[in-house]
């Protein structure tokens, strides 16, 4: 059982909840790992990061990196930590989960006893950094009989940019954060209209599709839509729906939808009530569509594709049906040129992880990861 001492106010902005308990986390892969959660730090108000300071060992750290726990996939290749010494791990709680934390420290501690609670899922936490302290002797020549005059301590470690990705410490709006991310990650994009951006993702010359990003500054939310470029023929929509339902059943976030009226397929992922991680959401959206792309192609008849139009406008119920944004020819109008072709946003070539690999036209970093250092 996890026990907590009363949270003591650290300053005018934060409180600290002492836990000192072993907590078992579950990864999406099913892997489990146990870390000692020393304490949580949370803001006095709801507008701020909730962080956890934990300790673990080399074996558990290897599980974290092997299974991309706590969104550790953003880490760059590096030398591992030494066995036999503790590793200090700093985690950031997903804002939407942090916002629902109970006020009572005892209640928070109790949630760690429930393995099904979101606090015990690695997807709810983001790795901010990990360090290991070491000691080294100044002298080293034993053959000469020299004594070690002194020792010194130091730290090795890794860090990520998840805190800045979430916008903590930044006054940027959601739209500004989205645009900044596109520029820094090197994604080519076009502004379809105010509040709607289009990317074109390309696995190769044959497999390409649009992704629409719709930030909403008023609610602090952001939605992403990946749209399959062909419509599924009426006779195959039942099969396609069954395939997509099977994929939805296995998913932790986001969902596929198929419009039974016209065969449009899209994958939708919403980040509410704020932009928690544009790059993680974009990678998830790209990977989701890539996972079904070839299967969907098999449902399309040989008579040639009908290009899907743009996203629905105001009044959309979220079920894939379009509304007043439709034009008289049945195509949506956001990014359509009127000739049935989607607009000419530059395609973003991606690798197998869904990262932009960049080309001579891109600027900034050429990956779409979370900024591991």
Secondary structure, DSSP 8 states (H G I E B T S, - for coil): -------EE-SSSEEEEEEEEEEEEE-TTS-EEEEEEEEEEEESSSSS--EEEEEE-HHHHHHHHHTTGGGGGG--------TTS-EEEEEEE-HHHHTT--S-HHHHHHHTT-TTSGGGBGGGEEEEEEEEEEEEES---TTTT-----EEEEEEEEE-SHHHHTTTT----HHHHHHHHHHHHT---EEEETTEEEEEEESSSS-EEEEEEEEETTTTEEEEEEE-SB---GGGHHHHHHHHHHHHHH-SS-EEEE-TTT--EEEEEEE-SS-S-HHHHHHHHHHHHHHHHHHHHHHS-TT---B------TT--SSS---TTB-TTS-B-SSB-SSS-B----EEEB-TTS-B---TT--S-S--S----
